[in-house]
Amino acid sequence: MTMKIFDELKERGLIFQTTDETALRAALDKGSVSFYTGYDPTADSLHLGHLVPILNMRRLQLAGHKPVALVGGATGMIGDPSFKDSERSLQTTETVAEWSNSIKAQLSRFLDFNGENSAIVVNNYDWFAEMNVLEFLRDVGKHFTINYMMSKESVKKRIETGISYTEFAYQILQGYDFYELNERYGVSLQVGGSDQWGNMVAGTDLIRKKSGNDTHVITVPLITDSTGKKFGKSEGNAVWLDADKTSPYEFYQFWLNIADADAVKFMKIFTFLTLDEIDEIAKAFESAPHERLAQKTLAKEVVTLVHGATAYAQAVNISEQLFAGNIKELSVKDIKAGLSDVPNFTVAADFDGNLVNLLVDAKISPSRRQAREDITNGAIYINGDRQTELDYILNASDKLENELTVIRRGKKKYTIINY
């Protein structure tokens, strides 16, 4: 017997709160439900934090429900205060419009835009751009009391440090989005992160007051790793869904290095493997964790989903060739992706090719004496080939695609030499 979508989302750990579980279950079981998730364009790409709601949209669509992806061309110009310590920097209309288009293109990779429950992408700038302030205050603002707005946790946390009226009013804007989508497209369910709860129920309240319709909300829990750290954050840097910002190889390595304690949990959240398939993988993983089957499966599924099968195969190839030291088997583009976090050194215009001098200048070896010892001891590799000649002079054949040379000291210390 096929598991119902609400039960599956719950089993996968993808439901944190709902407005009325009984009514929502009944609506999802009865027929196709139009639902939406909003994405504010705060950058020119979505990141890993957005992937959970995106995949939830896909899961609901596969279950027969109709997704509406809302790009916040208007709300992105304001900034959501939810659990942020300070106000976001405001962007120009042109920048937000450009980012909105980028995000729309990214969302299009995950949703099906054909068929009976085909997805659509809309932009809330379409209805807010023509609305004047008097109209907004009269038709929307009057339905929200200050007491109601200040009761939201997202606002409470900012009252002490200060919050502008701009961000204070954000919940009204998001609430009105839900109302507009309900009126225009019959959207009756909003899906979002747990930090959006206050903004989301503002929408259900507004719809009930203005039109009398019953609507629903599902929030997804904040995804953290086994240490409690917010998932997807690495030293303050987001893991982006744009291949130009986080390469498929870096994306692959991120998933491959997930801790054992998190791997099975994340397979439930981030892949479309069935729960039975995940259980089988979990059993094999538990019996031989050193083989890292869960991480390898997770990396394959998510990289293929986000970047495609070809990008996944390239990421695996880069990893294998780097591990084997086969630098010459890789293109310069692949080398830059695979060694994106290693030191780079650009030689001077009058560089004479002397290897010993280069090792010292590039800080690969700490001194000329150590450089000579490294060479004679066989610890220096040029593009994967061991070099033991003390008087070796780098030449044109050492320049890969006439652009760079990769020098390795020992087993793992890489440096890229640029010309």
Secondary structure as GFF3:
##gff-version 3
##sequence-region A 1 419
A	DSSP	alpha_helix	5	11	.	.	.	ID=ss1
A	DSSP	beta_strand	17	18	.	.	.	ID=ss2
A	DSSP	alpha_helix	21	30	.	.	.	ID=ss3
A	DSSP	beta_strand	34	39	.	.	.	ID=ss4
A	DSSP	alpha_helix	48	62	.	.	.	ID=ss5
A	DSSP	beta_strand	66	71	.	.	.	ID=ss6
A	DSSP	three_ten_helix	75	77	.	.	.	ID=ss7
A	DSSP	alpha_helix	93	107	.	.	.	ID=ss8
A	DSSP	beta_strand	120	123	.	.	.	ID=ss9
A	DSSP	alpha_helix	125	128	.	.	.	ID=ss10
A	DSSP	alpha_helix	133	139	.	.	.	ID=ss11
A	DSSP	three_ten_helix	141	143	.	.	.	ID=ss12
A	DSSP	alpha_helix	146	150	.	.	.	ID=ss13
A	DSSP	alpha_helix	153	159	.	.	.	ID=ss14
A	DSSP	alpha_helix	165	168	.	.	.	ID=ss15
A	DSSP	alpha_helix	170	185	.	.	.	ID=ss16
A	DSSP	beta_strand	189	193	.	.	.	ID=ss17
A	DSSP	three_ten_helix	194	196	.	.	.	ID=ss18
A	DSSP	alpha_helix	197	210	.	.	.	ID=ss19
A	DSSP	beta_strand	216	220	.	.	.	ID=ss20
A	DSSP	beta_strand	233	234	.	.	.	ID=ss21
A	DSSP	beta_strand	237	238	.	.	.	ID=ss22
A	DSSP	alpha_helix	248	256	.	.	.	ID=ss23
A	DSSP	alpha_helix	260	270	.	.	.	ID=ss24
A	DSSP	alpha_helix	275	287	.	.	.	ID=ss25
A	DSSP	three_ten_helix	289	291	.	.	.	ID=ss26
A	DSSP	alpha_helix	293	307	.	.	.	ID=ss27
A	DSSP	alpha_helix	309	324	.	.	.	ID=ss28
A	DSSP	three_ten_helix	327	329	.	.	.	ID=ss29
A	DSSP	alpha_helix	332	338	.	.	.	ID=ss30
A	DSSP	beta_strand	344	346	.	.	.	ID=ss31
A	DSSP	alpha_helix	355	361	.	.	.	ID=ss32
A	DSSP	alpha_helix	368	376	.	.	.	ID=ss33
A	DSSP	beta_strand	380	382	.	.	.	ID=ss34
A	DSSP	beta_strand	385	386	.	.	.	ID=ss35
A	DSSP	three_ten_helix	396	398	.	.	.	ID=ss36
A	DSSP	beta_strand	404	409	.	.	.	ID=ss37
A	DSSP	beta_strand	413	418	.	.	.	ID=ss38
###
